[in-house]
Amino acid sequence: MKYKKILLKLSGESLMGEQDYGLDPKMLTQYASEIKTVHEAGCQIGVVIGGGNIFRGLQGAAKGMDRVQGDYMGMMATLINSMALQAELEKQGISTQLLSGIEIDPIARKMSRSRAKSNLEKGKVVIIAGGTGNPFFTTDTGAALRAVEIEADILLKGTRVDGVYTADPEKDKNATKFKSITYDEVYEKGLSVMDLTAFTLCKENNMPIYVFNMNNVGNLLKVVNGEDVGTIVQ
């Protein structure tokens, strides 16, 4: 196994599956199964999920809602997704701990580095909701922060695209994929890997980012084992 401790970032939109909104039970089951396989292989796993399938603070702000209030609503959306994944993992026999950037008793304990690392060492999958706990930061930034805090070997960004391309492969048929790329090259080429705050946090803390297609069954285990199925940024 190449990576023994990972922070897996999942988008909220990915949990919609074929739906236009909300949670698709099939996707929850699939993702939990992928995480279970890697967990049983001996990898320590932290998970951060976005909330875009339910609510995005920026979308609310664009429609005239107060940005701070909207961002807190977005944090609540990440908590709903995290609770759903926790329930599915527990159903599949995996012990979990749900932590959050904002404490919500009795659902989630407040995120702390020591609490997260302690639960990982006990063999639990640690799901971290609530972003950074502050408005004006995305879930990408929350994932970058948590990856650095738990001293993960790598931040895995599970998407529906199999890596980083010269352009959006869903819009440009001539887009070519990078096998590996440096942080500086991403800046220079203006590529979209994560939002700038999250990306800079990873760069400054030498946290590699691996972008891969999470929807392909078996890919998560392949990434952890060092197989080439996506793009590494380092």
C-alpha positions in Angstrom: 0.0 0.0 0.0 1.5 3.3 -1.1 -0.7 5.6 1.0 -1.4 4.6 4.6 -3.4 7.6 5.7 -5.6 9.6 3.3 -8.1 12.5 3.3 -10.8 11.7 0.8 -12.7 14.7 -0.5 -16.1 14.0 -2.2 -18.4 16.5 -3.8 -22.0 16.8 -2.6 -23.1 16.7 -6.3 -21.6 13.2 -6.7 -24.1 11.9 -4.1 -27.0 12.9 -6.4 -26.3 10.1 -8.8 -28.8 10.3 -11.6 -31.1 12.6 -9.6 -31.3 16.4 -9.9 -31.2 17.0 -6.1 -30.5 15.3 -2.8 -29.1 11.9 -2.0 -29.1 8.8 -4.2 -29.0 5.6 -2.0 -27.2 3.7 -4.7 -24.3 6.2 -4.7 -24.1 6.2 -0.9 -23.9 2.4 -0.9 -21.2 2.4 -3.7 -19.1 5.0 -2.0 -19.3 3.4 1.4 -18.4 0.0 -0.2 -15.3 1.6 -1.8 -14.3 3.2 1.5 -14.9 -0.1 3.3 -12.6 -2.0 0.9 -9.7 0.5 1.5 -10.3 0.6 5.2 -10.2 -3.2 5.5 -6.9 -3.1 3.5 -5.4 -1.2 6.5 -5.6 2.4 5.4 -6.6 5.2 7.8 -9.3 7.3 6.2 -10.6 10.8 6.8 -13.6 11.9 4.7 -14.8 15.4 3.8 -18.0 15.8 1.8 -19.4 19.0 0.1 -23.0 20.0 0.3 -23.7 21.2 -3.2 -26.5 18.6 -3.7 -28.5 20.3 -1.0 -27.4 23.9 -0.7 -24.4 26.2 -1.7 -23.7 29.4 0.2 -22.5 31.2 -2.9 -25.7 30.3 -4.8 -27.7 31.8 -2.0 -25.6 34.9 -2.0 -26.1 35.3 -5.8 -29.8 35.4 -5.1 -29.5 38.1 -2.5 -29.1 36.0 0.6 -26.7 37.1 3.3 -23.4 35.4 2.5 -22.5 34.5 6.0 -26.0 33.0 6.7 -25.8 31.1 3.4 -22.4 29.7 4.2 -23.6 28.3 7.5 -26.6 26.8 5.7 -24.0 25.1 3.4 -22.2 23.8 6.4 -25.5 22.2 7.5 -25.8 20.6 4.1 -22.4 19.0 4.5 -23.5 17.6 7.9 -26.6 16.0 6.3 -24.4 14.3 3.7 -21.9 13.2 6.3 -24.6 11.7 8.5 -25.9 9.8 5.5 -22.5 8.4 4.7 -21.9 7.6 8.4 -25.1 5.6 8.5 -24.3 3.6 5.4 -20.7 2.8 6.6 -22.1 1.7 10.0 -24.7 -0.4 8.1 -21.8 -2.1 6.3 -20.0 -2.8 9.5 -17.4 0.0 9.6 -16.9 1.9 12.8 -17.0 5.7 12.3 -16.6 9.0 14.1 -18.4 12.1 12.9 -16.6 15.3 13.7 -17.6 18.8 12.6 -16.1 22.3 12.3 -19.1 23.5 14.2 -20.2 21.4 17.2 -23.7 20.1 17.0 -24.5 18.0 20.1 -25.5 15.1 20.0 -24.9 14.6 16.3 -21.2 15.5 15.9 -18.4 16.3 18.2 -16.2 19.4 17.6 -13.3 18.7 15.2 -9.9 18.8 16.8 -6.6 17.4 15.4 -6.0 15.2 18.4 -9.6 13.8 18.4 -9.4 13.0 14.7 -6.0 11.3 14.9 -7.0 9.3 18.0 -10.1 7.9 16.2 -8.1 7.1 13.1 -5.6 5.2 15.2 -8.4 3.3 16.8 -9.4 2.0 13.3 -12.4 4.3 12.7 -13.3 6.1 9.5 -13.4 9.7 10.5 -15.9 11.9 8.7 -15.4 15.6 9.1 -18.4 17.9 8.3 -19.0 21.6 8.6 -16.1 22.8 6.5 -13.6 24.9 8.4 -16.4 26.1 10.7 -16.1 29.6 9.3 -18.0 31.4 6.5 -16.2 32.5 3.3 -14.3 29.2 3.0 -15.2 26.3 0.7 -15.4 22.6 1.5 -12.3 22.3 -0.7 -10.4 24.5 1.8 -11.9 22.5 4.7 -10.6 19.3 3.1 -7.1 20.8 2.6 -7.0 22.0 6.2 -8.1 18.6 7.6 -5.6 16.8 5.4 -2.8 18.9 6.8 -4.2 18.6 10.4 -4.3 14.8 10.4 -1.0 14.5 8.6 -2.4 12.6 5.7 0.0 11.2 3.1 -2.2 12.7 0.4 -5.4 14.5 -0.3 -7.6 12.4 -2.7 -10.1 14.4 -4.7 -12.8 12.0 -5.9 -14.7 13.5 -8.9 -16.5 12.3 -12.0 -13.4 13.1 -14.2 -10.4 10.9 -14.2 -7.7 13.5 -13.6 -6.6 17.0 -14.4 -6.8 18.1 -18.1 -5.6 21.0 -20.2 -9.3 22.0 -20.4 -12.7 20.7 -19.3 -12.8 17.3 -21.0 -16.6 17.3 -20.8 -16.6 20.5 -23.0 -13.4 20.2 -25.1 -12.8 16.9 -26.9 -9.2 18.0 -27.6 -8.4 18.3 -23.9 -5.4 16.2 -22.8 -4.8 14.6 -19.4 -1.8 15.2 -17.2 -0.3 12.2 -15.5 1.4 14.5 -13.0 1.8 18.2 -12.7 3.4 20.6 -10.2 1.6 23.2 -8.1 3.3 26.0 -10.0 2.3 24.6 -13.4 -1.4 24.6 -12.2 -1.0 28.2 -11.3 0.7 29.1 -14.6 -1.8 27.3 -16.8 -4.8 28.6 -14.8 -6.2 25.0 -14.2 -9.0 24.3 -11.9 -8.0 21.6 -9.4 -9.4 23.1 -6.2 -10.3 26.7 -5.2 -7.2 28.9 -4.9 -7.3 29.1 -1.0 -7.4 25.3 -0.7 -4.8 24.8 -3.4 -2.4 27.3 -1.9 -2.8 25.7 1.6 -1.8 22.3 0.0 1.2 23.9 -1.8 2.5 25.6 1.3 2.3 22.4 3.4 3.6 20.1 0.7 0.3 18.2 0.7 0.0 16.3 -2.7 -3.4 16.2 -4.3 -4.6 13.2 -6.4 -7.6 13.8 -8.7 -9.4 10.7 -9.9 -12.8 9.3 -11.0 -14.4 8.1 -7.8 -17.4 6.7 -9.7 -15.3 3.9 -11.3 -15.7 0.9 -8.9 -12.3 -0.1 -7.5 -10.5 3.1 -8.3 -10.1 4.2 -4.7 -8.2 1.0 -3.8 -6.1 1.4 -7.0 -5.1 5.0 -6.0 -4.2 3.9 -2.4 -2.0 1.1 -3.9 -0.2 3.6 -6.2 -1.8 2.6 -9.5 -2.0 5.2 -12.2 -5.7 6.1 -12.6 -5.7 9.9 -12.3 -3.4 12.9 -11.9 -1.1 13.8 -9.1 -0.3 17.4 -8.2 2.8 17.9 -6.1 
